[in-house]
Amino acid sequence: MILFSFCLFSNLTTFGIVLSLLFESIKFFTAVSIFDFITGTNWAPGRAFVRDASVQNADVENVFGAVPLFWGTFFIAMIAMCVAVPIGLFSGIYMAEYASSKVRKIAKPLIEVLAGVPTVVYGFFAALTVGPFFRVIGESIGLNVSSESALAAGIVMGVMIIPYVSSLTDDVINAVPNSLREGSYAMGATKSETIKKVILPAALPGVVGSILLAISRAVGETMIVVMAAGLGANLTINPLEASTTITTQIVTILIGDQSFNNPKTQAAFALGITLFFFTLVINIIALNIVKKFREKYE
């Protein structure tokens, strides 16, 4: 009964969060077209109450287009994953299968220390070191590089996420039964063949779970993006330009004393519910991938 109560409490909490987001989002979408919100390319909530007498309903007209935020979130997260997944995955495999106990004792704690560093520290590092470094390199080869860029934010975010992928990959590989390894060696397979054909397929659900956790962490990150990527809602494929994300704009909108009875503030809740459904879709896709690979392995 006690366990059921805790489970019920967790589910009710999640349900309450979704309801609170949904309730305020409905208010927002009564004033702003959901189509304009999803497909619009101009995000300027600061102009939400600048009226033009010649334009009907000008206070919410064409200022809540969230496409640049969706793209910025996806773009920076993908840059981060390009850094975190290969480094984290291979370091996890090395720690689990190749590293000696002495190396493991030293290396694993050092990697996990990265997970405990406050994100604002990563943000300072990105803003004061990585961003200016890319700008200097760009200027030396004739490129116009902004001091705040998606590339700087994505790379530093990827470094921050490495411990999540590495540590979880290490743990799930170590959880694979030794009987599978021994059976593979008995069939004459090499260590690398055993890892590729036996260990990784068996550990795949956990590996995908670690990558999924890393993606969720990247999508939800705020401080690094605020300090290294900027606040400009730019719809660009150039990683050397400033960009912004959903979470950054939520924080920007809700800073200071705000009234919750206007579209500008309610836009933060609309972005929140959008982010919720975005991560839900990621989870569903990941579960289907795991299911397909698991059926193949079985």
C-alpha positions, 0 to 999 in steps of 0.5 A, spaced: 500 500 500 505 504 501 509 503 495 502 504 491 501 511 494 508 513 492 507 511 485 500 514 485 503 521 488 509 521 482 503 520 477 499 525 480 504 530 480 506 529 473 499 529 471 498 536 475 504 539 472 501 537 465 495 540 467 498 547 469 501 547 463 495 546 459 491 550 462 495 556 461 497 554 454 489 554 452 489 561 454 495 563 450 492 559 444 485 563 445 489 569 443 494 567 438 493 562 433 496 555 434 498 555 427 502 561 427 505 559 433 508 552 430 509 555 423 511 562 424 518 564 424 518 571 428 519 571 435 519 577 438 514 577 445 517 584 447 513 587 442 507 583 444 503 590 446 506 595 441 500 596 437 499 599 430 492 602 429 492 600 422 493 593 424 487 589 428 489 585 434 497 588 432 499 586 440 499 579 438 500 579 431 506 575 428 510 576 434 510 569 437 512 564 431 516 559 435 520 556 429 526 559 431 526 556 438 524 549 435 530 549 430 535 552 435 533 547 441 534 541 436 540 544 432 544 546 439 542 539 442 544 535 435 551 539 436 552 537 443 550 529 441 555 529 436 560 531 441 557 527 447 555 520 444 561 518 440 566 520 446 561 517 452 560 511 448 567 509 447 569 511 453 564 507 457 566 501 452 573 502 454 572 503 462 568 496 462 572 492 457 579 494 456 581 498 462 585 495 468 582 496 475 588 501 477 586 505 471 578 505 472 579 507 479 582 513 477 578 515 470 571 513 472 571 518 478 574 524 474 569 523 468 563 523 473 566 529 477 564 533 470 557 531 472 557 535 478 560 541 475 554 547 476 552 548 469 553 556 470 561 554 470 560 551 463 557 557 461 562 561 463 567 557 460 563 557 454 562 564 454 569 566 456 574 561 453 570 557 447 566 562 444 572 567 443 577 562 441 572 560 435 572 567 434 579 568 433 580 562 429 574 564 424 577 571 423 584 568 422 581 564 416 576 570 414 570 567 417 565 572 421 564 568 427 559 571 433 562 571 440 556 567 442 554 561 437 550 555 437 557 551 436 560 554 442 554 552 446 553 545 443 560 543 444 560 545 451 554 542 452 556 536 449 562 536 454 557 536 460 553 530 457 559 526 456 559 523 463 551 521 463 553 517 456 559 514 459 557 512 466 551 509 464 554 505 458 559 503 463 554 500 468 549 497 463 555 493 459 558 491 466 551 488 467 551 483 461 552 476 464 559 473 463 556 467 460 555 471 454 562 473 454 564 466 455 560 463 450 562 468 445 570 466 447 568 459 446 566 460 439 573 463 437 570 470 437 575 475 439 574 481 444 572 486 439 568 481 436 564 479 442 563 486 444 560 488 437 556 482 436 554 480 443 555 485 449 553 491 445 546 488 442 545 485 449 546 492 453 543 496 447 536 498 451 541 501 457 545 504 451 539 507 448 537 509 455 543 513 456 543 517 449 536 518 451 537 521 457 543 525 454 538 528 449 533 530 454 539 533 458 541 537 452 534 539 450 532 542 457 539 545 458 538 553 459 545 556 463 550 554 457 545 557 452 544 563 455 551 565 456 554 562 450 549 562 444 545 568 446 538 570 446 537 572 439 531 567 435 535 566 429 533 561 424 539 559 421 543 553 419 550 556 421 553 554 427 557 560 428 551 565 429 548 566 435 541 562 437 537 560 442 532 555 445 525 553 448 528 553 455 532 560 454 526 563 452 522 561 457 526 563 463 527 570 459 519 571 459 518 569 466 524 573 469 522 579 474 515 580 476 510 578 471 502 578 470 499 571 468 494 574 464 497 576 458 499 572 452 507 574 453 507 571 459 502 565 457 507 564 451 512 561 456 507 555 458 505 554 451 513 553 450 513 548 456 507 544 454 511 544 447 517 541 450 513 536 454 510 533 448 517 534 444 521 530 449 515 525 449 516 523 442 523 522 443 521 517 448 516 513 444 521 513 438 527 511 442 522 505 445 520 503 438 528 503 436 529 498 442 524 494 441 526 493 434 533 491 436 531 487 442 526 483 437 532 482 432 537 480 438 532 475 441 
